Amino acid sequence: MLELEGLSKSFRGKAAIANLSLTARDNEYLTLLGPSGSGKTTLLRLIAGLENPDSGRIQLNGEDITYARAHERGLGFVQQNYALFPHMTVFNNIAFGLRNRADGAVADDNEVRKRVATILELVGLEGLGDRSVGAISGGQKQRVSLARTLVTEPKICLLDEPLGALDANLRERMTVELRKIREALGVTFMHVTGNEAEALAMGDRMIVLDDGTAAQVADPNTIFHLPATVRVARFLNAYNILAGQVDQGAFLHGDTKLPMPPGMAGARSYAIRHDAPEFLDADEAAPDGYATLDVTFIASEFMGSRVLYIFRRPDGGVFEVERHLSRSDPIEFIGGQTCRLSWRVHDALLYDEAGNLIAPAQGRAAA
């Protein structure tokens, strides 16, 4: 188990990590999501021993490793740029760590061959050991980088945006493969990403980093359905967020009054997920318990399994609606067409002036 207690790190007077505490449990896949500059890579480098904290403590299985040298920590680090030796074969890249590590180097060639062969099979690279790393694909290079780390049997594997350099199709396949590999080894993975879909799909738990702090730590289902702050909701890129205030029991956004769940006094932001609204006819009234918003159609984007519709709100802002093709057929709109959107009042999330969630939406709690 990895424990971080009050960890802080600043560069030129600006905090990259600010009094952060969290725990990575044994045998779990932990994803860290956050925008550029939120401290994701700095956090991994502190854990790996490539940077020293200004304050705080790092413990691994009860041992204080805050200032231990990187090679003494028993951790693995997979970088986005692979960091492979271009003059070596796949086999020798993977074997390098076994043969040359400071503690417990493996000198027996038979043992090296056995362990490299096992890890090659695990990551799906059987038969490629003699290839030059310049003669394999980007996805295969990423597997070699992962195999080189895993063959040393690290206590925890740190992954810094490992899929960022891959194309979309390969990235999707590797999300599945990485989970399978982790489950087969029983090693804890800490996976940093700026891709919200990747973080949600891969993690047993998620940490959302915001300005060097842990804005929310929970399972992906909870974070997706109940983001703890407005900023977390924005990072997920799945919510329409409307600014306004409470007026006579409704949320006033510009000239539009939206009904809201009771007990939300003090709300300053109103969030509705992209897939919550339904389409009504322009003059159709919504059922009781539903909110409505009249918008103007701008464009639509076909995204394979879903369609994203982009509308203009009355105040000039953008409002997005997502429809999954497994549930309904796409709808054709004409540019400039007025549309009426409707959603359940209790699907709305309300946030206070500080940007914090006021209360969970009834009937929408995470499963």
N, C-alpha and C positions, 0 to 999 in steps of 0.2 A: 504494500500500500504506500502511495506517495502522498505526503502531506505538506502543503504550503501554508505558512503562518505569517501573516502580515508582511508579505513580500513587496518591496518597493524598489524601483530603479528609475533614475532620471538621467537625461542627457541634455547638457547645456541648460540646466535649470527647468526643463520640462519633463513632467512625469510620464514615463512610458508604461510603468506598472505602479499602481498606487494602493498600498496596504491591502494586497490581495491574499485571500485565504481560500483554499479549496482542497479537496481530497480526490485522488484518483484511486478507485478501488481495484482490488485484484481481479484479473480476468474480465475486464470490461472494455468496451469501445467508447471512448470519450471524445466528442468533437468540440472544437472551439471555433465559434463563429464571431466575426466582427469585421467592420469596415477597415480599409487601409488606415494605418496609424493608430489602431485600437490597442496595440501591444501584443498581438498574437505571437509574432516571431520572437520578440524580446522575451516573452514568457518561456518559450521553448529553449532559448539560448541560456536563460538563467537555470532552468532545470538541468540542461545538458552540461553545465559547467563552462560554457563558452563566454559567459558574462558573470560578474559577481554582483550580487544585490547591494543596494545601499543600506538596506535594513531587512529584517525578517529572517525566516528559517525554512530550510528544505529538509525534510526527513524521508528516508526510504526504508520501509520495514523497521521503523523505530530508530534508525541510525541517522545522525545529523550529517548530511553531505553538503551543507550550504557552501563550504569553501573547498570541498574535495576537488582534485583535478579531474578533468573530463573523463580521462581513460580509466579512472578508478571507480567510477560510479556504477558501472554495469548497465548503462543505458545505451540504446541504439538511437541513431538520428538519421532519418531519411529526408534528403533535401529535394527541393523542386527541380533543381538543375542536374540531378543524378549524381554528379561528382565522381564519374567513373574514370578509370585510367585508360586513355584511348589506345595505348600501345599494347594493352593486355587483352587476352581472350576473356570471354564470359567466365570460364572456370577460374582463371587466375584473379579476376576482379573479386569474385566471391570468396576465394581462398585467402586473399590478402589479409583480411582481418584475423583469420584463424592463425595464420603463420607468423604474424608480426605484432600481435597485441602484447602490451607490456606485462600483463598478468595472465598466465595460463596459455601461452602460445602453444599451438599444436605442431610438433615437429614430425610426427609420424605421417608419412605420405599416404599410407593406406587409410588412416583415420581421416585425413583431410579429404581424400577422394570420396570416402563413404558419406561424410557429412555434407559435402557439396552436392553429391548426387541426390541425397535425400531432399535437400532444400530446392534443388532444381526441379524435382518432380512436384514438390509442394506448390511452387509458384508457376507451374506449367511451362517450364523451359527445358524439358527433357530433350536431349539430342543436340542442344545448342551450345554445349560447354566449350567446344573448340572454335566457335565463331569469334571473330573480332567484334568488339562492341560497336565499331563503325559500320558493321554489316547487318545490324538488327534494327527493328523499328523502334519508334519512341515508346510504345507501350512495353516492348520487351526490355528496353533500357530501364524503364521504371521498375520492372520486375527484378532485374539484375541488382539495382540499387537496394530494393527491399530485401532480396535474398542475401546480399552481402551483410546487411544489418542483422537479419534474423539468424543466420548461420552461427553467430557468436552467442546465441541464446541470451539476449538481453532481458533484464527484469521488466523493463518498460520500453516500448518502441515509440519514439517521438517522430511524427510525420509533419513536415512543414509544407503545406499545399502540394502534396505528392502528385495530384492529378491535374494541376494547373496548366501544365504544358501539353496535355493530351487533347485530341479532338473530342467533340461531344459524344460520338458513338463509343469511342474507346474509354472515355471517362465513365460512361454509364456502366460498361462491362466491368471496369476495374472496381467500381464501388461494391459490386457483388463479390468479386474475387477477394478483395481485401478483407471483407467480413468473414469469408470462408477460411482464409489463411489464418486470421486471428483466432477464430474459434478452434481450428485444428491445433494450434500451438498453445492456446490458453494464456497468451501474453496480453498484458494491458496495452492498448494503443491510445495515444493522445494525438489526435489528428486535427491540425489547424487548417482552416479553409475560409475563404471569403465568399463561398458559394452556399447560399441558404439551402438549396435543394439537396446538395451533397451532405451538409451537416445534419439535416433532418432525416435523411434516408439511412445514414450510416451509424449514428450514435446510439448507444444504449442510454447515455445521458449527453446533454449539451450544456456548454458554458457559452453564454453570449457576453463577449468582452466589449466594453464601451469606455474609452478614455482610460484604459489601464485598470479598470475595475470589473468585477463580475456582476453585470447588470441582472442576470438571471441564470440560475443553475437548476435544471430539471430534466425530465425525460422529454424527448422531442415532441410528443403528443401534447403535453402540457404547454410547452413554449409556443407551439403553433396555434393552439386554440385560445390560450390565455397569456399573451405576452405581458410581462409585468410592467413595462413602461412604453410610452409612445415611441421612444427610440428603438426599443427591441422590435416593436411592430413594424417600424420602417425598415429595419435590417432584414426582416423576413420577406419583404417585397411581396406581401400577399394581402395587404390591407389598404383600403381607402381611408385616409385620415382627414377629418374635417375639423377646422378650428371654429370656436364659437363660445357660447355661454348658455346657462340655463335661464329660461324665461317662462314663467307661469307653468312649470312642470314639463316643458318641452325643451329640446336643445335647439337654440337659434343659431343657424349658420347662414350668415348674410341675411337675406329676406326669407329664407326657408326655415320653417319650423318642423322639427323631426321629433315624433314621440320617442320616449326613452323609458327604460325600466325605472321603477320607483327607487327612491333613496339615493339619487345621484346628484344632490345639491353640490355645487362647486365644480361641476364638470367643465373642462375647457377644451377637451378634444373628444371627438366621436369617431370611432373606428368600426368599419364594416368590412369583412373579408371579401375578396374579389369574387369568390364563388357563392356568396350568400344571396345576392339580388336575383329576382326573376323579372321577366318582361311582362308588362301589361299593355293593353291597348291605350292609346293616348288619352282617351276619356274614361277609362275604366277605373272604378273605385277599388281601393285595396280592402281586403277583409279586415275585420277587427283584429287588433294586435299586430298590424303591419304598418311600416313606414313607407312613404313614397317620395320619389325625387324625379322631377322632370329634367331631362338632359337632352343634349343634341349629339347625334352620331358624328364621329370624326373618321374612324377607320377600324378595321379588324385585322387580326393577325392569326393565320392558321399555324398551329404549333404542334401538329401531329395528332396527339390524342385529345387536344382541346383547342378552343378558339378564344382569343382574347379580344374583347370589344372595348374600344376606347371612345369615351364620351366627353363632352364639354359640360361642366356644371354651370348653373346660373351665375355663379360668381366668377366664371372664367377659368377655374381650375379643371384638372383632368380627373375623371372617374372611370375606373376600370372594372369590367365584369368578365368573369371567366366561366365558360360552359364546357363541361367535359362531354365529349362525343359519345361516351358509353351510356350517358343518361338522357341525351336529347340531341336532335339534329341541329346543325347550324342554322342561323337565321340571317337572311340578307337584309341589310339596311342601305339606304341611300344617303350619301353625304349631305349633312345639314338637316336630316330627318329628326323630328322631335320624338323622343321615346320616354315612356314612364317606367321607372324601376321601382321595385317593391321588395322589401325584406322583412323578416320577423323582427319585431322590436327587441326581443330578447336575444337576438344574434349580435346586437351592437355591444361594443365595449366602450366604456367611458373612462376618461383619465382626468385627473385634477390638474391644477395650475402647475404643479411640479412635474407633471408628466407621468405620475404613478397611477396604476389601475385602481379604480375606486372599489369595484366589487366584481366578482365573476358574473358573466352573463348567465341568467337562469336558463336551464334547458340546453346549455351549450358547454357544460363543464367537460373537461378532458376525460376521456374514457380510461 
